[in-house]
Amino acid sequence: MQDMIRKIIEADNEAKALNEANRKAAEEEKLKIEKEAEAIYKQQMDNAKKEIAKNDDYLEKRYNRKWTNIQAKQASALIKLKADYEQDCDRWVDDIVRRVLE
């Protein structure tokens, strides 16, 4: 009978030790998974930041080209308006004076 109780206690102690080992292994796996998830998250964020920076550069160059084109068109339009003014100023003044006096 004592032998049987001793075997039950030993089995119980082995089960407790096995349970503790499993709990520690599960905790270690959980920590390992959390570290891997953190590393993956960091890598994805780094990749996203690089992609955003690349897109920012692309968009900045694109809009700078558009802005330069707009400025060139405005400069060209201003030159044309000044030329039209210089060419037709006297005629416009004469037309305005004539209409006012009529």
C-alpha positions in Angstrom: 0.0 0.0 0.0 2.8 2.4 0.9 4.5 1.5 -2.4 1.3 2.4 -4.2 1.0 5.8 -2.5 4.6 6.5 -3.2 4.1 5.7 -6.9 1.0 7.9 -7.0 2.9 10.8 -5.3 5.8 10.3 -7.8 3.3 10.3 -10.7 1.7 13.4 -9.4 5.1 15.1 -9.0 6.1 14.0 -12.5 2.8 15.4 -13.8 3.3 18.7 -12.0 6.9 18.9 -13.4 5.7 18.1 -16.9 2.8 20.6 -16.5 5.4 23.3 -15.4 7.7 22.4 -18.2 4.8 22.7 -20.7 3.8 26.1 -19.2 7.4 27.4 -19.4 7.6 26.1 -23.0 4.3 27.8 -23.9 5.5 31.0 -22.3 8.8 30.9 -24.2 6.9 30.2 -27.5 4.6 33.2 -26.7 7.6 35.4 -26.2 9.3 34.1 -29.3 6.1 34.8 -31.4 5.8 38.3 -29.9 9.4 39.0 -30.8 8.9 37.7 -34.3 5.7 39.7 -34.7 7.5 42.8 -33.5 10.4 42.2 -36.0 7.9 41.7 -38.8 6.0 44.8 -37.9 9.2 46.8 -37.7 10.4 45.5 -41.1 7.0 46.3 -42.7 7.0 49.8 -41.2 10.6 50.4 -42.5 9.5 49.2 -46.0 6.4 51.4 -45.9 8.5 54.4 -44.9 10.9 53.7 -47.7 8.1 53.4 -50.2 6.5 56.7 -48.9 9.8 58.5 -49.2 10.2 57.2 -52.8 6.7 58.3 -53.6 7.3 61.7 -52.0 10.3 62.2 -54.2 8.4 61.2 -57.3 5.4 63.4 -56.5 7.6 66.4 -55.6 9.5 66.1 -58.9 6.2 65.6 -60.8 4.6 68.7 -59.2 7.8 70.8 -59.6 7.7 70.0 -63.3 4.0 71.0 -63.5 4.7 74.2 -61.5 7.6 75.0 -63.9 5.3 74.4 -66.9 2.6 76.6 -65.4 5.1 79.4 -64.7 6.4 79.2 -68.2 2.9 79.4 -69.6 2.1 82.4 -67.4 5.3 84.1 -68.4 4.5 83.5 -72.0 1.0 84.9 -71.6 2.4 88.0 -69.8 4.8 88.6 -72.6 1.9 88.3 -75.1 -0.3 90.7 -73.1 2.5 93.2 -72.9 3.1 93.0 -76.6 -0.6 93.4 -77.3 -0.7 96.4 -75.0 2.3 98.1 -76.6 0.9 97.4 -80.0 -2.7 98.4 -79.4 -2.6 100.8 -76.5 -3.1 103.9 -78.5 -5.9 102.4 -80.5 -7.6 101.3 -77.3 -7.3 104.7 -75.7 -8.7 106.3 -78.9 -11.6 103.9 -78.9 -12.4 104.6 -75.3 -12.2 108.4 -75.7 -14.4 108.2 -78.9 -17.0 106.1 -77.1 -17.1 108.4 -74.1 -17.5 111.4 -76.3 -20.2 110.0 -78.5 
